[in-house]
Amino acid sequence: MRVSKRSSLVCFLIFLAGCATSSYQLIRSGERGTELIVSPDRVLLECEPLLDADEKGLSGFMMHVLDEENTVLTLVQGNTLDTDSCHRRMKKMSEILRTGKTIFIGGTGDLGEPRRKGRAHVFPRKGTFYGNGRVLGFAVITNEFGACFDAYSGDEKPCPREPFI
């Protein structure tokens, strides 16, 4: 059977489009926590300086995730970090995002709250999207290759994957 060049090109473009699709999937949300599977382009990391802290140089770590309705879910680290520690954490998580195509995120809390418009977040190559007022406690992030970072034990082994929390 002979396949035309045009058919081959169309099949190749469809294949590329499928590979480049951005994804968000909620695996579970409830009392036992929340698990997400996302593509790296849907994750934005931030160290926010704590201006009202008693001590200077403290930051709060946040991870923003673009959800299925293109609103932004925020995961926060419960404790405050010095600015250098927060940036080291972001660097390790950036490596997880850079080397993976499938990102698994675990958090504490429930996504049952109704969405409400929050502040704007800019996702590179995706655009500007607004927060949805939903906040989870950050627990763990990992990719399909096993690169992992836990909220409390960092990248020490074993880093949890099943279950996340």
C-alpha positions as YAML, in Angstrom:
chain: A
units: angstrom
residues:
- id: 1
  name: MET
  ca: [0.00, 0.00, 0.00]
- id: 2
  name: ARG
  ca: [1.34, 3.39, -0.98]
- id: 3
  name: VAL
  ca: [1.07, 6.36, 1.41]
- id: 4
  name: SER
  ca: [1.22, 9.84, -0.05]
- id: 5
  name: LYS
  ca: [3.64, 12.45, 1.23]
- id: 6
  name: ARG
  ca: [0.72, 14.66, 2.19]
- id: 7
  name: SER
  ca: [-0.86, 11.90, 4.33]
- id: 8
  name: SER
  ca: [2.46, 11.26, 6.03]
- id: 9
  name: LEU
  ca: [2.85, 14.97, 6.80]
- id: 10
  name: VAL
  ca: [-0.67, 15.20, 8.26]
- id: 11
  name: CYS
  ca: [-0.08, 12.14, 10.45]
- id: 12
  name: PHE
  ca: [3.24, 13.57, 11.64]
- id: 13
  name: LEU
  ca: [1.65, 16.93, 12.54]
- id: 14
  name: ILE
  ca: [-1.17, 15.21, 14.44]
- id: 15
  name: PHE
  ca: [1.45, 13.17, 16.31]
- id: 16
  name: LEU
  ca: [3.37, 16.33, 17.24]
- id: 17
  name: ALA
  ca: [0.21, 18.11, 18.37]
- id: 18
  name: GLY
  ca: [-0.66, 15.17, 20.63]
- id: 19
  name: CYS
  ca: [2.81, 15.18, 22.16]
- id: 20
  name: ALA
  ca: [2.76, 18.91, 22.78]
- id: 21
  name: THR
  ca: [-0.62, 19.00, 24.46]
- id: 22
  name: SER
  ca: [-0.66, 20.62, 27.87]
- id: 23
  name: SER
  ca: [-2.47, 18.54, 30.48]
- id: 24
  name: TYR
  ca: [-4.04, 18.72, 33.93]
- id: 25
  name: GLN
  ca: [-5.69, 15.80, 35.65]
- id: 26
  name: LEU
  ca: [-7.13, 15.66, 39.16]
- id: 27
  name: ILE
  ca: [-6.57, 12.13, 40.50]
- id: 28
  name: ARG
  ca: [-8.23, 12.62, 43.87]
- id: 29
  name: SER
  ca: [-9.25, 15.40, 46.24]
- id: 30
  name: GLY
  ca: [-10.62, 14.91, 49.70]
- id: 31
  name: GLU
  ca: [-9.78, 14.40, 53.35]
- id: 32
  name: ARG
  ca: [-6.78, 12.22, 52.49]
- id: 33
  name: GLY
  ca: [-5.31, 14.96, 50.31]
- id: 34
  name: THR
  ca: [-5.12, 15.86, 46.67]
- id: 35
  name: GLU
  ca: [-3.13, 14.32, 43.83]
- id: 36
  name: LEU
  ca: [-2.60, 15.95, 40.44]
- id: 37
  name: ILE
  ca: [-0.90, 14.95, 37.21]
- id: 38
  name: VAL
  ca: [0.13, 17.93, 35.07]
- id: 39
  name: SER
  ca: [2.47, 18.88, 32.27]
- id: 40
  name: PRO
  ca: [5.44, 21.05, 33.33]
- id: 41
  name: ASP
  ca: [4.16, 24.11, 31.45]
- id: 42
  name: ARG
  ca: [1.23, 24.26, 33.89]
- id: 43
  name: VAL
  ca: [3.48, 24.77, 36.94]
- id: 44
  name: LEU
  ca: [4.89, 28.09, 38.14]
- id: 45
  name: LEU
  ca: [7.22, 28.29, 41.17]
- id: 46
  name: GLU
  ca: [7.52, 31.35, 43.39]
- id: 47
  name: CYS
  ca: [9.40, 32.53, 46.46]
- id: 48
  name: GLU
  ca: [7.41, 35.41, 47.89]
- id: 49
  name: PRO
  ca: [9.26, 37.73, 50.26]
- id: 50
  name: LEU
  ca: [7.44, 38.03, 53.57]
- id: 51
  name: LEU
  ca: [7.36, 41.76, 54.15]
- id: 52
  name: ASP
  ca: [5.51, 41.62, 57.47]
- id: 53
  name: ALA
  ca: [7.81, 39.00, 59.07]
- id: 54
  name: ASP
  ca: [9.62, 39.83, 62.30]
- id: 55
  name: GLU
  ca: [12.91, 38.84, 60.70]
- id: 56
  name: LYS
  ca: [14.09, 40.16, 57.34]
- id: 57
  name: GLY
  ca: [15.08, 37.83, 54.51]
- id: 58
  name: LEU
  ca: [12.24, 35.32, 54.95]
- id: 59
  name: SER
  ca: [10.18, 33.94, 52.10]
- id: 60
  name: GLY
  ca: [7.15, 31.79, 51.59]
- id: 61
  name: PHE
  ca: [7.32, 29.06, 48.95]
- id: 62
  name: MET
  ca: [4.39, 28.72, 46.55]
- id: 63
  name: MET
  ca: [3.64, 26.57, 43.53]
- id: 64
  name: HIS
  ca: [0.93, 27.73, 41.14]
- id: 65
  name: VAL
  ca: [-0.80, 25.16, 38.91]
- id: 66
  name: LEU
  ca: [-2.96, 26.01, 35.92]
- id: 67
  name: ASP
  ca: [-6.05, 23.79, 36.23]
- id: 68
  name: GLU
  ca: [-8.52, 22.35, 33.71]
- id: 69
  name: GLU
  ca: [-10.58, 25.57, 33.69]
- id: 70
  name: ASN
  ca: [-7.48, 27.74, 33.16]
- id: 71
  name: THR
  ca: [-7.63, 29.17, 36.67]
- id: 72
  name: VAL
  ca: [-4.69, 28.99, 39.04]
- id: 73
  name: LEU
  ca: [-4.58, 26.67, 42.05]
- id: 74
  name: THR
  ca: [-1.92, 27.56, 44.63]
- id: 75
  name: LEU
  ca: [0.06, 25.14, 46.79]
- id: 76
  name: VAL
  ca: [1.93, 26.68, 49.72]
- id: 77
  name: GLN
  ca: [4.69, 25.47, 52.01]
- id: 78
  name: GLY
  ca: [3.48, 25.79, 55.59]
- id: 79
  name: ASN
  ca: [6.73, 27.01, 57.11]
- id: 80
  name: THR
  ca: [8.74, 30.10, 56.25]
- id: 81
  name: LEU
  ca: [12.15, 29.75, 54.65]
- id: 82
  name: ASP
  ca: [15.14, 32.02, 54.40]
- id: 83
  name: THR
  ca: [15.39, 33.43, 50.89]
- id: 84
  name: ASP
  ca: [18.41, 31.31, 49.91]
- id: 85
  name: SER
  ca: [16.69, 28.07, 51.02]
- id: 86
  name: CYS
  ca: [13.57, 29.00, 49.08]
- id: 87
  name: HIS
  ca: [15.58, 29.64, 45.91]
- id: 88
  name: ARG
  ca: [17.49, 26.33, 46.32]
- id: 89
  name: ARG
  ca: [14.12, 24.58, 46.62]
- id: 90
  name: MET
  ca: [12.91, 26.29, 43.45]
- id: 91
  name: LYS
  ca: [16.09, 25.24, 41.62]
- id: 92
  name: LYS
  ca: [15.60, 21.57, 42.57]
- id: 93
  name: MET
  ca: [11.94, 21.64, 41.57]
- id: 94
  name: SER
  ca: [12.78, 23.43, 38.32]
- id: 95
  name: GLU
  ca: [15.05, 20.50, 37.47]
- id: 96
  name: ILE
  ca: [12.12, 18.10, 38.08]
- id: 97
  name: LEU
  ca: [9.97, 20.20, 35.76]
- id: 98
  name: ARG
  ca: [12.70, 20.54, 33.13]
- id: 99
  name: THR
  ca: [13.52, 16.83, 32.94]
- id: 100
  name: GLY
  ca: [9.96, 15.47, 33.05]
- id: 101
  name: LYS
  ca: [6.97, 15.50, 30.77]
- id: 102
  name: THR
  ca: [4.55, 14.16, 33.38]
- id: 103
  name: ILE
  ca: [4.57, 15.85, 36.79]
- id: 104
  name: PHE
  ca: [2.88, 14.34, 39.84]
- id: 105
  name: ILE
  ca: [1.95, 16.76, 42.64]
- id: 106
  name: GLY
  ca: [0.60, 15.86, 46.07]
- id: 107
  name: GLY
  ca: [-0.94, 18.30, 48.50]
- id: 108
  name: THR
  ca: [-2.99, 18.47, 51.65]
- id: 109
  name: GLY
  ca: [-6.47, 19.85, 51.50]
- id: 110
  name: ASP
  ca: [-9.56, 19.58, 49.38]
- id: 111
  name: LEU
  ca: [-10.51, 21.31, 46.13]
- id: 112
  name: GLY
  ca: [-14.20, 21.38, 47.02]
- id: 113
  name: GLU
  ca: [-14.25, 25.14, 47.60]
- id: 114
  name: PRO
  ca: [-15.94, 27.21, 44.89]
- id: 115
  name: ARG
  ca: [-13.65, 29.16, 42.59]
- id: 116
  name: ARG
  ca: [-13.30, 32.91, 43.10]
- id: 117
  name: LYS
  ca: [-11.14, 35.33, 41.16]
- id: 118
  name: GLY
  ca: [-7.71, 36.03, 42.66]
- id: 119
  name: ARG
  ca: [-4.49, 37.70, 41.56]
- id: 120
  name: ALA
  ca: [-2.97, 37.28, 38.11]
- id: 121
  name: HIS
  ca: [-0.10, 34.86, 37.36]
- id: 122
  name: VAL
  ca: [1.96, 34.82, 34.17]
- id: 123
  name: PHE
  ca: [2.86, 31.38, 32.82]
- id: 124
  name: PRO
  ca: [5.67, 31.52, 30.24]
- id: 125
  name: ARG
  ca: [4.45, 30.58, 26.72]
- id: 126
  name: LYS
  ca: [0.87, 30.23, 28.03]
- id: 127
  name: GLY
  ca: [-0.27, 33.69, 29.13]
- id: 128
  name: THR
  ca: [-1.82, 35.40, 32.14]
- id: 129
  name: PHE
  ca: [-4.36, 33.57, 34.28]
- id: 130
  name: TYR
  ca: [-6.14, 34.41, 37.53]
- id: 131
  name: GLY
  ca: [-6.03, 32.56, 40.81]
- id: 132
  name: ASN
  ca: [-9.14, 30.64, 41.77]
- id: 133
  name: GLY
  ca: [-8.95, 31.14, 45.54]
- id: 134
  name: ARG
  ca: [-8.20, 27.46, 46.13]
- id: 135
  name: VAL
  ca: [-5.13, 26.70, 48.23]
- id: 136
  name: LEU
  ca: [-3.51, 23.39, 49.15]
- id: 137
  name: GLY
  ca: [-0.59, 22.60, 51.43]
- id: 138
  name: PHE
  ca: [2.39, 21.47, 49.35]
- id: 139
  name: ALA
  ca: [3.48, 17.87, 50.09]
- id: 140
  name: VAL
  ca: [5.49, 16.46, 47.16]
- id: 141
  name: ILE
  ca: [6.40, 16.88, 43.49]
- id: 142
  name: THR
  ca: [7.93, 14.19, 41.27]
- id: 143
  name: ASN
  ca: [8.22, 13.31, 37.60]
- id: 144
  name: GLU
  ca: [7.95, 10.06, 35.64]
- id: 145
  name: PHE
  ca: [11.69, 9.44, 36.02]
- id: 146
  name: GLY
  ca: [11.57, 9.43, 39.84]
- id: 147
  name: ALA
  ca: [13.13, 12.87, 40.42]
- id: 148
  name: CYS
  ca: [11.36, 13.97, 43.57]
- id: 149
  name: PHE
  ca: [11.15, 16.73, 46.16]
- id: 150
  name: ASP
  ca: [9.24, 16.34, 49.43]
- id: 151
  name: ALA
  ca: [8.04, 19.36, 51.44]
- id: 152
  name: TYR
  ca: [9.78, 18.22, 54.61]
- id: 153
  name: SER
  ca: [12.64, 15.91, 53.65]
- id: 154
  name: GLY
  ca: [13.67, 17.62, 50.41]
- id: 155
  name: ASP
  ca: [15.19, 15.27, 47.87]
- id: 156
  name: GLU
  ca: [16.43, 12.73, 50.43]
- id: 157
  name: LYS
  ca: [15.74, 9.12, 49.49]
- id: 158
  name: PRO
  ca: [13.30, 7.56, 49.66]
- id: 159
  name: CYS
  ca: [11.19, 10.42, 48.40]
- id: 160
  name: PRO
  ca: [7.47, 9.43, 48.50]
- id: 161
  name: ARG
  ca: [5.49, 8.63, 45.38]
- id: 162
  name: GLU
  ca: [2.85, 6.08, 46.37]
- id: 163
  name: PRO
  ca: [0.94, 7.34, 48.19]
- id: 164
  name: PHE
  ca: [1.91, 11.00, 47.93]
- id: 165
  name: ILE
  ca: [0.72, 11.92, 51.38]
...
